[in-house]
Amino acid sequence: MLDINDILKILPHRHPFLLVDRVTLLEPGKRIVGIKNVTMNEPFFPGHFPGHPVMPGVLIIEAMAQVACILAIMSSDESVRSKVTYFAGIDNARFRKPVIPGDQLCFEIEATGCKRGIWLFNAKALVDGKLVTEAELKAAFADKNN
């Protein structure tokens, strides 16, 4: 549905901090499914951990937030294109299984509401259909000059 070129037009993130490769499903205002292919070439693996590479949990959360950001932007009117989306909160994060090189992360994000400009999401990361990470995320739009 959205390839990397489309994603680059939506998100401000760039290498090495762009953590979503593709969007396979997008239902504006409802849900999105995104993909991250995890390779040994990731810049964090040499230090996390030498001889036992594991994707840092905080980066899995960041990747989920980036996919949620795409959903928020694509669910909003054109006025948000001139704004930046900030990660505004995280609750109930749980890490169930390590993510290693060769895994493909599938992010399933569901919008649960938008209150006073704050988007709320239920987010899951899966590998081979098995839950590896879950969290409740919040995001907000703000002017770039703030």
C-alpha positions in Angstrom: 0.0 0.0 0.0 2.8 2.5 0.9 6.4 1.8 -0.1 9.5 3.4 1.3 9.2 6.4 -1.1 5.7 7.1 0.1 6.8 6.8 3.7 9.7 9.3 3.1 7.1 11.8 1.9 5.0 11.4 5.1 7.6 11.0 7.9 10.5 13.4 8.6 12.7 10.5 9.8 15.7 9.5 7.8 18.4 6.8 8.0 19.5 5.6 10.5 16.4 6.5 12.4 13.6 5.7 9.9 12.4 2.4 11.3 9.5 1.4 9.0 10.0 -0.1 5.5 6.5 -0.6 4.2 2.8 -0.2 5.1 0.6 -3.1 4.0 -2.7 -1.9 5.3 -4.1 1.6 6.0 -7.6 2.3 7.2 -7.6 6.1 8.0 -8.9 6.8 11.5 -8.9 3.1 12.4 -5.8 1.0 11.9 -2.5 0.5 10.1 -0.1 -2.4 9.5 3.6 -1.6 8.9 6.7 -3.7 8.3 10.3 -3.4 9.5 12.9 -5.8 8.1 15.5 -6.3 10.8 19.0 -6.9 9.3 22.5 -7.3 10.8 23.3 -4.0 9.0 21.4 -2.0 11.6 23.7 0.5 13.2 22.8 -0.5 16.8 23.7 -4.2 16.6 27.5 -3.8 17.0 27.0 -2.4 20.5 23.7 -4.2 21.4 25.1 -6.8 22.1 28.4 -7.9 20.7 28.1 -11.6 19.9 24.4 -11.6 20.8 22.6 -9.0 18.6 19.2 -7.9 20.0 17.1 -5.0 18.8 16.8 -2.5 21.6 13.2 -2.4 23.0 13.1 1.4 22.9 13.7 1.2 19.1 10.8 -1.3 18.7 8.6 1.2 20.5 10.0 4.0 18.3 9.2 2.0 15.2 5.6 1.4 16.5 5.3 5.2 17.1 6.5 5.9 13.5 3.8 3.6 12.1 1.2 5.2 14.4 2.4 8.7 13.2 1.7 7.6 9.6 -1.9 6.6 10.7 -2.4 9.9 12.5 -1.2 12.0 9.5 -3.1 10.0 6.9 -6.3 10.3 9.1 -6.0 14.1 9.5 -6.7 17.0 7.2 -4.0 18.7 5.0 -3.2 21.3 7.7 -1.1 18.7 9.7 1.3 18.3 6.8 3.0 21.5 7.9 3.3 20.2 11.5 5.5 17.8 13.2 4.1 14.8 15.1 5.5 14.2 18.6 5.5 11.0 20.6 3.5 12.2 23.6 3.3 9.2 25.8 3.6 5.5 26.4 1.8 3.2 28.8 1.7 -0.5 29.6 4.7 -1.4 27.4 5.6 -5.1 27.5 8.5 -6.9 25.8 7.7 -10.6 25.3 10.5 -11.9 23.1 13.8 -10.6 21.7 14.0 -9.3 18.1 17.1 -10.4 16.3 18.6 -10.0 12.8 16.6 -11.8 10.2 13.3 -11.1 11.9 10.5 -9.2 10.1 8.6 -7.0 12.5 4.9 -6.5 11.7 3.3 -3.6 13.5 -0.4 -3.6 14.1 -1.6 -0.3 15.3 -5.2 0.6 16.2 -6.4 4.2 16.7 -8.5 4.2 19.9 -9.4 7.9 19.9 -8.3 11.5 19.5 -8.9 13.7 22.5 -8.0 17.4 22.5 -5.5 16.8 19.6 -3.9 13.8 21.3 -4.1 10.6 19.3 -4.4 7.3 21.3 -3.2 4.0 19.9 -3.0 0.3 20.9 0.2 -1.0 19.3 1.5 -4.5 18.8 4.7 -5.8 17.2 4.8 -9.3 16.0 7.4 -11.6 14.5 6.0 -14.7 12.6 2.6 -13.9 14.0 3.9 -14.0 17.6 3.6 -11.0 19.9 7.0 -9.6 20.8 6.1 -6.1 22.1 2.9 -4.2 23.0 2.1 -0.7 24.3 -0.4 2.1 24.4 1.0 5.1 22.6 0.0 8.8 22.4 1.0 11.3 19.7 0.3 15.0 19.2 0.8 17.5 16.3 2.6 20.7 16.9 4.0 23.6 14.9 7.6 23.0 13.7 8.6 26.4 15.1 7.8 25.4 18.7 
